[in-house]
């Protein structure tokens, strides 16, 4: 979504704006604005040095000097080379987008979302005609003029293919510059078109399209594609299941996002050219070239400057999407295609609410800690058990904060997490909402904990608090958290619940990136998961009976629960190896097998000291080294000696992140070793370990997602050839293309 700029777009220097808005994967294809500025600066310095050496220096002398000045000559050469690079990249990308457009259209015809496809824009030539068409007045074109036809005189829209020259051509929509029309008319091979489709390829070049009814009668020269629907598979490349209307809708939305990024790419490059040429004229005057002359000679006739093909497929995409998914309502279709925008007022109000909630939470937390410090914890009913409840919910709140901050960083540095996680663009929360929810849950967590503390220490004036059973406060807190979680999942189309269900079925379903990512996150929430089991047991029995059954029970259940996320990740890697035959996934299985032994020997060392403890130490060290190397090399694509050529975050952040991950990664071993956590105060040490591990996971998330986008580690990417979830068509499934 659009994020409001605090400084304002107009006040931002263009160089900073270009660095902030450019797409990192395409960074090699932008106009090198910074390098060009440096060349101009060096050229100016050379002029100053020349003027100082020559005492009587006239304007003509400077002009003559500049004509042979090396930096200025290099400036013009680099500018020309950059224009050629942008042009080549634009044409390649546009060609890819056109091919993808045809693939999507063919698949939609196969699924019955379209009966046939005729390029829509060719019938609407002027602004007046577009306005009239929206009002229900159609256009019948003649060779001399266009005439208006009222709606009640229009027959149903139909299309016929005929050999060119079979009757007089009413209007010929040949491209003005002689280029062939880039989009194809796409129709299924049926009895109506069997004779034409079965012609030899050499006999089809005279075909043209005869469109009747929609805009009167027109004969349009366009490429025509016949498709054999019976031979085209509608199975998804990833799930091997039949594609659905919703899957195609998501594919079109991601495709349109790619077009939007391409339009932004074109706009920034054209602006960069104008800015740098204007700066050149301002500093040195028209020495080797003027801005207008350069633009006219080297830019005006380029494809990216005209961007006609891009405009065409963008308009066609909007039209086709509205036809299939919005009842031919263009405005409603555009509201679905365009991402939600966040206004400046909404952004500021979100910041204000978060600040207020954090302030209130801090005051309540300080009061609660103070009251605990000055009183014996024995006056608080079942203090240790209740604190475990608040620790579990508190870690969930911290995870929400970490997730919101990660989303903010991904938005800021243009990591397309929505696509990588397969979010529905219209049904998920943005980081402002996530952070607001985290701040609200933080306030309520502190309110609930404060009232629980007051149940034990409330003075006479607050005696009413003692009347409320102490169990009420943590139970209400759990209920509120459950409601918030369900509300979030309903809005996001149950993304979390559906992904968790996929994780549980890990070896039996094809895997997506979100499955790996969320399962890895569960490994950082081991203490939260074990706390959840204990809290459930506690409020079913011990909280009401006054027993300590759950304390004994958790001794056996905690090691088992700690192994569940590890087993799921191990099975995911096994499934991944089965699907891809890539041996790297066998190495990944080892990464999750080693900590399972850590958890097992931790449990054994709790009952029998001696040899089991030493084996636990060996496996713990092996796990820390194994996981650290995997995090750094595989997940982040980094090394301590050298960073990647392309980085999305500020460079100074990488080495501190590596050091932080190295230190905290070794601490994670203790979270799956419940017997060893108790070497210090178990309540305090486990809480600190859980919080540190969640923060470490948040840091890991940032660089893992960056590596996924830049290097396509898991075969997902933001702006690669937009991932259309359909099988690639073979040549024998496309019967004809006519030029």
Order of alpha helices (4+ residues) and beta strands (2+ residues): alpha-alpha-alpha-alpha-beta-alpha-beta-beta-beta-beta-alpha-beta-beta-beta-alpha-alpha-alpha-alpha-alpha-alpha-alpha-alpha-alpha-alpha-alpha-alpha-alpha-alpha-alpha-alpha-alpha-alpha-alpha-alpha-beta
